[in-house]
Amino acid sequence: MVLPDLCVPFPSRINPFEAEAAEHTTRWAARLGLISGGAEADRFAGESYARLVARLYPEASLPDLALAADLNSWFHVFDDQFELADVGRDPRLARRLAERAEALLRGEPPGPSAGPVLRGLADLGARMRVRAGEVWWQRFSADLGQCLDAAMWEVDNRATGKVPDPETYVDRKLDIAYVPPSFDLIELVEHFEVPMAIRHSPEYTTLRHEAGHVVVCTNDVIGLRRELLQGEFHNLVIVLWKANGGSLQEAVDQVEHTVRERIGRFLAAKDALERRLDALRANEQVRVATRRCVTGLEDWMRGYLDWALETRRFTDTVLPGEVGSFHRELID
């Protein structure tokens, strides 16, 4: 099997505040107990979430970049609970963790038994609500709630050994990878909410959809070897391989072709969005800010690829059971 050199034709950029964000998010994660010392801290540093957000939000201010780094750190630690820790092997515990996270999104307090994962989400929610309006927060909460549902779907599949069919997997993948709430953060960083008439237009919807699938296809190609070693099957290459009965290389090549197709549809929708802005008679301020959000999607596609080739998340083998579990916080 030969993994392709994926081509994402947007500029490679990086935020100058990367080092400061890295220092901040390491302190934040340690203070909450999301990481401890030794191998856990080394793994956290090697997976380089500050580097990731520095590539995703190259023009963000330091406070916004620090918040993005904390959120992405939390996403990855939370996801590892379902995929690699004890919680992920017990659907009952996994469902309880998801339910408690959803309660926090509704505004309920963490409670005295809350541990690092839930206290981390409560901290992030409070900080985001200071920066964003209520409409943004409700949209972010709804998108994250969909991701929690997708995480439970994955846990149930692992518990039963059920490999999803390609169509179902593609429908779920953006939520599996926490893409919708991550894309919501673009507007938080830009200090601009895309008007509803633009947000719900076919053109802008297509931009977000295609950009998201470029990101998750990149993840599945570059993370393939790691997930094969882990016995993980929630990966588009593996799903296609199992469904089509061909070789693993043929499935890899099919996903590479999908990336090229989706980038083409993104570029077509970007051109069409300009005509939509004309039809809506959007003023210049709205046009400029909306274009910056589109550039944010391009930064996500290219930045995620650059980070995926740099981080140790996809090269260091971490097997199920080798990640610390926070399930004690689910016991009252």
N, C-alpha and C positions, 0 to 999 in steps of 0.2 A: 504494500500500500504506500502510495506517495501522496502526501498532502499538497494541495496546490498553493501557489502564491496568489492569494486573493487580491484583486485589484479594486480599490475603492477610490475613485478619481476626484478626491477633494483634498485641499491642502492639509498637511500635517502641522498642527499648531499645539502649543503648550503654554500654560499659564505661568507667569514668572513667580507666583506665590506658592509654587509646589512645595518647597521645603518647609515653609511656615505651616502650610496645611497639614503636612505629614507629621510635624511635631505636635500640632494641636490634636489631630485625630488619634494619635497614639496615646496621648495623655487622657483624652476623653474615654477611649475604650478601656484603658487600664483603670481609670477611676470608677467606672461602672462595673468592672469585673468581667467585661466581655473577653478580655485576654488577661492572662497572668504572665509570669516570667518564663524563662527557658525556651523550650521548643515552640510553645504557643506564640510567644512574642516574636520569635524569629520567623515563624510562618506568616504572622500578620504583616511584618515588615516586608517579607519577600513577595507577598501578594500585592503590595503597593497600591492601596486604594486612593491615596492622595495623588499618585501619578496618574491613576485612571481619571479622576475628576479634573485634574489639571489639563488633560487632553480633551475631556468632554466639554469643559466650560473654560476655554482659553482666555476669555476676557472678563471673567467674573472677578468681583472685588474679593479681598481676603476673607471678610466675614461670610460672604455667600459661598466661597469655595470651601471654607472650613465646614459649613453646614452640609454642603454636598458630600464632602469627604466622610463626615460622620454618618450621613444617611446611607451612602454606598457601603461603608464598613458594616453598618447594621444589617443591610440587605444580605450581604454575603454570610455573615455569622448566622443570621436567622435562617437562611436557606440551607446552610450546612447542618442545622439542627434537624431538618426534615430529611436531608439526603444522607448524612454520614453519622449522626449521633444516635443515641438510644431512642430519642423521641420518634425518629423516622421509622423505627422498627415496631412501634406500638401505635396503631391508628387511634386508640383511645386517648393516649397522651398527646398525640399530634393534633387531634381535634380540639382538645382542651386548650392547647397553646394558641391555636388559631382563634378560638372563641374569645380568649382573654385579650388577644391583640385587637380583635374587632371591637370589643367593649371599650378599649382605650380610644379607638378612633371615634367612638360615639360620645366621648367626653367623660367616661367613667374614670375614677382614680385608679392607680395601679393596685392599691391594696397592700396590706402589711406583708403578705407572702411573696410579693413580686420580686423576682431576681433580676439579673443583668439584662436579659433580653427585653422584658416588659418595661423595666425602668428606662432602658435606652429608647424605646419607642415613645414613651411618655415625654421624655426630655426632647426628642426631636419634634414631636407634635406641638409642644408648647412653643418652641423656637420658630417653627414654620408659621404658626398662627400669628405670631407677632409681625412677621414680614408680609404675610399674604392676606387677602380679603377672604370673607366667608365663602364666597362662591368658589374660589380656587381651592380652599380647604375641603369643601364638600366633594369637589371633583377628585382631588387627590385621594381622599378617604375612600371614595367609591372604587377608584382604580386599584388601590391597595387591597381593598376587600376582595376584589376579583382575584387578585394574586394569592390571597390566603386560601380561597376556594380551590385554585389550581394546585396549590401545594398539597392540599388534602387529596385531591385527585391523584397526584403522583404517589403519595404514601399508600393509598388504597391499591394502586397498580402494583407497587413493589410488594405489598403484603400478599397479593394473589399471583404475582408473576405474570401479570397481563401486559403484554407489549401493545401499545395503542396502534391503531391503524394510522397511516400518514395523514389523512384528512383531519381526523380528530386531533392528532398531535399538532398540526399546523394551527388549527383553531385555538389551541390552548397555549401555544408556545410563548406568545408575547407576555401572557400573565405568568407563566412559569418563570420567566426571566425578569419579572418586575419591570418590564419596559414601559407600560403606560404611566405609572407614577413617576418613573425616572424622567420621561419626556415632559411630564407636568413641571418638573423642576426647572426646565429651560425658561419658562415664563417667570418663575420666581427669581431666577438669576438675572433675567432681563428687566425685571420690574415692570412687566407689561402683560396684560391678559388679552389674548387674541379675542376680538369681538365674536360673539356667537354666530353671526351671519357668515363669518369667515371660517370659524372653527368647524362648523357643521357642513361646510360646503364639500362637494365631492372631491375637489382638488386638494384641500388641506387635509381631509380625512385620508386620502390616498398617500399624501406625503408622509404622514405619521405611520401609516400602516406599512408602507414599503420600507421606510427607513428602519422601522422596528424589526422587520424580518431580515434585512441585511445584517443587523447586529446579531440576531439570534442564530442565523446561519453561520456567521463568522465564529460565534461561540462554539457551535456544534462541530465545525471542522477543526478548529485549533484545539478544542478540548477532547477530541475523539479518542486519542490514545489513553488519556487519563481515565475517561469514563469506561472504556473497554476493560481496563485493569480493575476498575472498581466494581465491575458487573452492572453498571448503570445502563439502562436502555432508553432513557428519555433524551434522545439525541436524534436529530433528523436523519443523519447518515445511517444510524443503526436501525431506525424505524423503516426506512426505505429498503435497506439491505434485507431485513426480515420479511418485509411484505412482498418484494419483487423477486426474491430468490436468486438474484444475480450475485456478482462478486462485491466485496466491500469497496474495491476501487471504483466500480461502476456507480455505486451509491455516492461516494465522495465526489465524483465527476458531475453527477446529477445536481448535487447541492451547489457546486461551484457555478454551474450553468444557471441555477435559480438566482444566485447572487447577481449575476450579470443582468438577468431579465428584470429583477426588482430595481436595480439601479436605473435601468432604462425607463421603467415606469415612473420612478421618482422624478427623473429629469423632465419627462413629459408633463407630469403634474405641476412641476415648478413653473414651467412656461405657461400652462393653462391658468395657474393661480393669478398671474398678472392680468389676464383677461377678466377673471372674476373680480379682481380689485377695481378694474375699470367699470364693470357692470354695477358694482356696489357703490361707485363714486366715493371710494375711500379717500380720506384726506392724506396729505403727504406724511404726517406724523404716524398714522396707522400703517401706511404702506412700509415705511422704513422699519418700524418696530416688528411688523409681521415678517418682513424679509430677514430680520435678525433671528427670529425664531426658526425660520427655515434653515438659515445658516447653522443654527444650533443643532438641527437634525443632521446636517452634513458633518458637523464636528463630532457628533455621536458615532456616525458610521465609521469615519476615518479614525477618530480617537480610540474607539473600542478596538479596532484592528491593531493599531500601533501598540496599545497597552497589552493586548493578548499575546503579542509576540515578545513582550518585554517581561511580563510578570512571571513569577514562579507558580502561580495558581494552576497552570496547565502543564507544568513540567515536573513538579514535585508530586510524587504519588502519595496520596492520603486515602487510606482504605476505610470502609465503613467500620465504625467502632473506635477509630483513632482520633476522633474529634470530641472534645469535652462536651458533656451534655448538661443542659440547664433544666432538666425535667424536675428537679427538686422544687423549683418555684411554682410548680403546678400542684403541689401538695399543700393543702390548707392545714 
